[in-house]
Amino acid sequence: MKLAYELDSLMKDSSIAIQVFEGLTRAEESQLYLDLNLKGKKVALSKRISFDSRNNLNVITNQVLHTHQSLKTAGVELEKRSINRPANKNLLSLSQLRQIIGIFMTGKAHVNIEEKVSQSPLSNSEYITLIHLYLNELFDIYPAGQMGDYTKCMLASYPLFIAVALYVNDKMENQPIEQRQQLIAARMSKLKEVDWSPDNPIWKEFKGTYKGQPPLFHLSKDKNNIEELVRWLYSC
């Protein structure tokens, strides 16, 4: 019932665009029906994030994407949902960036993240402040312009990158912003002495496979492996 009242309130302030095709024959109507249902494409994620002002996750992602200079230097892939390493040296895809921001809002890496962020306790500006702090600390650990180079830095591995985000947000999603700022800075400071190069033998202790020529070790993205990475980060 509560959702029905919220929907009714929303509809009073909403408008719906309607496109009318006049003068079509019955055959043309049938063809148009088929074309719209068989050839229609989803709106690109980059467009949804740029123009969807109703979804806080998209609003925050758009703000971070356009306001953090070092993130721009590191590179965000706007067209592809995943990144082919080592050829693509962008640090994250837009979809991955949005998932990282979702972790700051929920404390977990959800698949359907849009459904999980509606009850987030902080304001958009507070989340942006936290994410900027995290990115500042991150790029203090390793140069932004080289972090997406998989031949130089294992933080280009998304399973490891998402593990770092989970580590800094662990059990903090309901804490006030001041406490979260302190813990993010403290947890990230412990990672400054880590050897992030692919040559560090520690990576072979986690699940992964060698791919490509020359062969590079790619960490597995399964949930258990990411949880093991988080536990290791706590030990650093």
MOUR-V730076 format. One record per residue. N is the residue number from 1. RES is the residue in one small letter. SS is DSSP state (H for helix, E for strand, - for the rest). PHI is phi in radians with two decimals (none if undefined). PSI is psi as a letter, one per 40 degrees, with the letter a starting at -180 (999 if undefined). Layout:
# MOUR-V730076
n = {N | N}
res = {RES | RES}
ss = {SS | SS}
phi = {PHI | PHI}
psi = {PSI | PSI}
This chain:
# MOUR-V730076
n = {1 | 2 | 3 | 4 | 5 | 6 | 7 | 8 | 9 | 10 | 11 | 12 | 13 | 14 | 15 | 16 | 17 | 18 | 19 | 20 | 21 | 22 | 23 | 24 | 25 | 26 | 27 | 28 | 29 | 30 | 31 | 32 | 33 | 34 | 35 | 36 | 37 | 38 | 39 | 40 | 41 | 42 | 43 | 44 | 45 | 46 | 47 | 48 | 49 | 50 | 51 | 52 | 53 | 54 | 55 | 56 | 57 | 58 | 59 | 60 | 61 | 62 | 63 | 64 | 65 | 66 | 67 | 68 | 69 | 70 | 71 | 72 | 73 | 74 | 75 | 76 | 77 | 78 | 79 | 80 | 81 | 82 | 83 | 84 | 85 | 86 | 87 | 88 | 89 | 90 | 91 | 92 | 93 | 94 | 95 | 96 | 97 | 98 | 99 | 100 | 101 | 102 | 103 | 104 | 105 | 106 | 107 | 108 | 109 | 110 | 111 | 112 | 113 | 114 | 115 | 116 | 117 | 118 | 119 | 120 | 121 | 122 | 123 | 124 | 125 | 126 | 127 | 128 | 129 | 130 | 131 | 132 | 133 | 134 | 135 | 136 | 137 | 138 | 139 | 140 | 141 | 142 | 143 | 144 | 145 | 146 | 147 | 148 | 149 | 150 | 151 | 152 | 153 | 154 | 155 | 156 | 157 | 158 | 159 | 160 | 161 | 162 | 163 | 164 | 165 | 166 | 167 | 168 | 169 | 170 | 171 | 172 | 173 | 174 | 175 | 176 | 177 | 178 | 179 | 180 | 181 | 182 | 183 | 184 | 185 | 186 | 187 | 188 | 189 | 190 | 191 | 192 | 193 | 194 | 195 | 196 | 197 | 198 | 199 | 200 | 201 | 202 | 203 | 204 | 205 | 206 | 207 | 208 | 209 | 210 | 211 | 212 | 213 | 214 | 215 | 216 | 217 | 218 | 219 | 220 | 221 | 222 | 223 | 224 | 225 | 226 | 227 | 228 | 229 | 230 | 231 | 232 | 233 | 234 | 235 | 236}
res = {m | k | l | a | y | e | l | d | s | l | m | k | d | s | s | i | a | i | q | v | f | e | g | l | t | r | a | e | e | s | q | l | y | l | d | l | n | l | k | g | k | k | v | a | l | s | k | r | i | s | f | d | s | r | n | n | l | n | v | i | t | n | q | v | l | h | t | h | q | s | l | k | t | a | g | v | e | l | e | k | r | s | i | n | r | p | a | n | k | n | l | l | s | l | s | q | l | r | q | i | i | g | i | f | m | t | g | k | a | h | v | n | i | e | e | k | v | s | q | s | p | l | s | n | s | e | y | i | t | l | i | h | l | y | l | n | e | l | f | d | i | y | p | a | g | q | m | g | d | y | t | k | c | m | l | a | s | y | p | l | f | i | a | v | a | l | y | v | n | d | k | m | e | n | q | p | i | e | q | r | q | q | l | i | a | a | r | m | s | k | l | k | e | v | d | w | s | p | d | n | p | i | w | k | e | f | k | g | t | y | k | g | q | p | p | l | f | h | l | s | k | d | k | n | n | i | e | e | l | v | r | w | l | y | s | c}
ss = {- | H | H | H | H | H | H | H | H | H | H | H | - | - | - | - | - | - | - | - | - | - | - | - | - | H | H | H | H | H | H | H | H | H | H | H | H | H | - | - | - | - | - | - | H | H | H | H | H | H | H | - | - | - | - | H | H | H | H | H | H | H | H | H | H | H | H | - | H | H | H | H | H | H | - | E | E | - | - | - | - | - | - | - | - | - | - | - | - | - | - | E | E | H | H | H | H | H | H | H | H | H | H | H | H | H | - | - | - | - | - | - | H | H | H | - | - | - | - | - | - | - | - | H | H | H | H | H | H | H | H | H | H | H | H | H | H | H | H | H | H | - | - | - | - | - | - | - | - | - | - | - | - | H | H | H | - | H | H | H | H | H | H | H | H | H | H | H | H | - | - | - | - | - | - | - | H | H | H | H | H | H | H | H | H | H | H | H | H | - | - | - | - | - | - | - | - | - | - | - | H | H | H | H | H | - | - | E | E | E | E | - | - | - | - | E | E | E | E | - | - | - | H | H | H | H | H | H | H | H | H | H | H | H | H | -}
phi = {none | -1.06 | -1.13 | -1.14 | -1.14 | -1.13 | -1.13 | -1.08 | -1.15 | -1.15 | -1.14 | -1.13 | -1.89 | -1.98 | -2.32 | -2.14 | -1.41 | -2.19 | -1.89 | -1.96 | -1.86 | -1.82 | 1.34 | -1.42 | -1.34 | -1.07 | -1.17 | -1.18 | -1.08 | -1.12 | -1.16 | -1.10 | -1.06 | -1.16 | -1.09 | -1.14 | -1.54 | -1.74 | -1.92 | -1.12 | -2.08 | -1.15 | -1.14 | -1.01 | -1.01 | -1.07 | -1.26 | -1.09 | -1.21 | -1.23 | -2.02 | -1.50 | -1.58 | -1.56 | -1.75 | -1.05 | -1.07 | -1.20 | -1.09 | -1.15 | -1.03 | -1.10 | -1.13 | -1.12 | -1.01 | -1.71 | -2.02 | -1.70 | -1.15 | -1.17 | -1.12 | -1.07 | -1.12 | -1.16 | 1.70 | -2.17 | -1.30 | -1.59 | -1.74 | -1.82 | -1.36 | -2.26 | -2.13 | -1.52 | -1.62 | -1.66 | -1.09 | -1.52 | -1.77 | -1.12 | -1.16 | -2.43 | -1.54 | -1.08 | -1.09 | -1.18 | -1.04 | -1.12 | -1.17 | -1.07 | -1.12 | -1.07 | -1.13 | -1.13 | -1.55 | -2.14 | 1.47 | -2.41 | -1.69 | -1.51 | -1.27 | -1.64 | -1.16 | -1.06 | -1.38 | -1.81 | -1.74 | -1.19 | -1.89 | -1.14 | -1.35 | -1.73 | -1.41 | -1.00 | -1.13 | -1.23 | -1.12 | -1.08 | -1.06 | -1.13 | -1.20 | -1.10 | -1.06 | -1.03 | -1.14 | -1.05 | -1.14 | -1.09 | -1.39 | -1.41 | -1.34 | -2.60 | -1.01 | -1.02 | -1.21 | -2.04 | -1.13 | -1.46 | -1.52 | -1.18 | -1.37 | -2.05 | -2.42 | -1.29 | -1.18 | -1.27 | -1.40 | -1.10 | -1.00 | -1.25 | -1.08 | -1.24 | -1.12 | -1.11 | -1.12 | -1.16 | -1.06 | -1.28 | -1.85 | -1.04 | 1.04 | -2.09 | -1.06 | -1.84 | -1.51 | -1.13 | -1.07 | -1.08 | -1.18 | -1.14 | -1.06 | -1.10 | -1.24 | -1.06 | -1.10 | -1.17 | -1.20 | -1.19 | -1.10 | -1.25 | -1.66 | -1.21 | -1.65 | -1.23 | -1.49 | -1.55 | -1.24 | -1.08 | -1.37 | -1.12 | -1.15 | -1.05 | -1.13 | -1.25 | -1.39 | -1.90 | -1.17 | -3.14 | -2.44 | -1.53 | -2.41 | 1.42 | -2.29 | -1.18 | -1.15 | -2.11 | -1.44 | -1.90 | -1.17 | -1.21 | -1.71 | -1.26 | -1.01 | -1.11 | -1.16 | -1.13 | -1.11 | -1.13 | -1.11 | -1.09 | -1.09 | -1.13 | -1.06 | -1.11 | -1.47 | -1.22}
psi = {d | d | d | d | d | d | d | d | d | d | d | d | e | i | i | h | h | h | h | h | h | i | e | i | i | d | d | d | d | d | d | d | d | d | d | d | d | d | e | i | i | i | h | i | d | d | d | d | d | d | e | g | e | d | h | d | d | d | d | d | d | d | d | d | d | e | e | h | d | d | d | d | d | d | h | h | h | d | d | i | d | i | h | h | i | e | d | h | e | i | d | i | i | d | d | d | d | d | d | d | d | d | d | d | d | e | e | i | g | i | d | g | d | d | e | e | e | d | f | h | d | i | i | d | d | d | d | d | d | d | d | d | d | d | d | d | d | d | e | d | d | i | h | d | e | e | d | e | h | d | e | d | h | e | e | e | h | d | d | d | d | d | d | d | d | d | d | e | e | h | f | e | d | e | i | i | d | d | d | d | d | d | d | d | d | d | d | d | d | e | e | d | e | h | h | e | i | e | e | h | e | d | d | e | e | i | h | i | i | h | i | i | h | i | h | i | h | h | i | i | e | i | d | d | d | d | d | d | d | d | d | d | d | d | e | 999}
